[in-house]
């Protein structure tokens, strides 16, 4: 198996960096005058548009303001709340990725559903993913999100590898399933320990 693999493609959220959306919900809900709001349903659409690059930061703020009906939350305060979702980094996994990249046996890529607010915040305060990967692919720059098969095909075409030459790692089973349907080897990430066991076995790393 090892001789066939040339690239690893990692998701970022809940793989490299752990997310906790409840932090954001706890901050924003007390500010909302809309008592009928369904935070999962009503916030998902504008976040998805932001992740697809269809909303600017300003448009995202204005849409959230309209839906939440908050009057006393400024743009920067709202962005800070939105960026409060980030928890710890998975350092053992980062060390593993760093070593693979240094050994130059495999190309290491990232493919993430994300947005400029999160990426800019992370790069400034927590981690710049460009330091760990040969190349990063962000949904908001590509205009599409996982699990759309087109985003996987775009990445494969850009990195110039066959699907069978790539391992795709994501915490979301739907995304892994689409990658497998395209022909990639898929691993659903659950935790660092289990993943490192799986990948070491797959790549025959002792």
N, C-alpha and C positions, 0 to 999 in steps of 0.2 A: 504493500500500500504506500509506503513512504516514498518510493521512487516515482510514483505517479503524481504526488502532491507537489504543487509549486507555489501555492498561495493560500493564505488564511485571511478570511474577511470577518471582522468582528463588528458586532453591534456595540454601542457605547452605554446607553442608559440601562441600568440594572445588570450590566456585564462589567464594564470598566468602572463606572461610577454609580453608586446606589442612589435611587430616587425615593423620595417620600412626599408624594403629592399632598398628604394630609397637612403638612406644615403650611402649605399655601392656602388650603381650604380654611384652616383655623384662623389664619390672618385676615382673609378677605371676607368670609361670611359675616362676621360681626359688623362689617362696614356696609353690607348690602341692605338696601331698603326694599328689595324685591323678596318678599316672604314666600313667594311661590316658586322661587328658582330651584331648578334641579341642577346642581353644580356639575354633575358628570355630563348630563345631556347638553345643557346650555353653554358650557365652556368648551366642550370637545370640538364643536364646529369651528370657532375662531382659532383655536390652537392648531387644528388641522390645516386651516388656511395659512396660518403663520408658518407652519412646517413645510407647506408646499410652495412658499414664497409668493402666495397670492395676497397676503396682507403685509403692509409695512408695519414697523413698530407702532407708529402713530395710529394706524387703522386698527391694529389689534387692541390698543388701549381704548380707543373710542368705542369699539364694539363691546368690549368688556364693561366699560362704563355704562353703556346703554342697557346691557343685559342685567348687570348687578344693581343698577340704579344707585350707585354711590356718588356722593357729592363732595366728600371731603378727602378723597384719595387722589393725590397728584400723580402725574405720569411716572416720575422716578420712584415714588413710594410703591406704586403698583408693580413696577418692574422689579423692584427689590423683593417684594412679596413673591412674585412669580419665580424669581431665582432662588428662593429659599428652599426649594425642593431637594437640593443636592445634599446627600449624606456623605458617607465615607467612600474612599477609593479602595479598590481591591488590589492591594499592593503586591501580593504574591503573583497575581495574574500580570500586572504591569512589569514585574521583574522577568517573568517568563517571556512576555512579548519583546521586551528590550533585548533579552539574550538571543531570541530567534532572529531578530533584526540584525544584531551584531554578527551572528554566525553566517548570515547571508545565504543560508540554505533555502529559505523561503521568503517570498515577498509578503509583507504584512499590511493589510488594508483595513480601513474602518468604513462602515456604511451605517448611517444613523438617520432616523427620523428626528429632526431637530430644527432649531431656528436660531437666528442671529442673536437674540437676547441671551439665550443659554450659552451658546458657543463663546460669545464675547465675554460673558461673566466668568465662565470656566477658565478661559485662557488668561484672564487677568488675575483671578483669585485662587484657582485650584489646580488646573492642569491644562497645558496646551497639547492637544492630541497629536499635533504635527511632530512633536518630539519623539513620539513612539511608533508612528506608522510611516510606511513608505509613501502613502497617500491617503487622504481622508475624503470621503464622499458624503456631503450633507444634503439632506432632502430639499431644504429650502433653496439651495443653489441649483438643484436638478429639476425642480418643478414637479416632483412626484414623490410619493412615499411608499414604504413597504406596507402591505405585501403586494403591491402592484408588480407583476412580473417584469414590466418594462424597466423598472429601476435596477433590477438584478441584471437584466440583459445589457443595459447601458454600462454598468460597471464592468461586466465581463468583456464587452467590446473595447472599453477604454484601457483595461489592464492587459488585454490581449492574451487571455488564458481560456482554455476550454472549461466548461462547467465541471467536468470530471477531475480537473486538476486543482479544484478549489474546495476548501472546507469553509463552511459558513456557520458562524456562532451567533446565536441570538437567544434572549430569554423568552421571546414570544413564539409559541408553537406554530401559529399561523405563518409567520415569516419563514421559519425553518422549513415548513411543509412546502411552501412555494419554491424555495431554493432547491429542495430535493426534487421537486417535479421538473425543474429546469435541468437537473442533472448534477448538481453540486452535492457534496457530502454535508449533511446537516447535523449540528449538535445543538440541542436545547440547553442553554446555560441555566443551571440551578444554583450552584455555589462554586466557589473557587476550588475546593478540595476535589469534588466530584469531576469538575471539568478537567483539572490538571491530570487526574487519573485517566480520563477518557482520551485526552489528546496525546498524552505520553504513550499510551498504548497504541493509538492510531498511527502515530509517527515513529513508533519503535524507539522511543527515547528512554534510556535507562537512567 
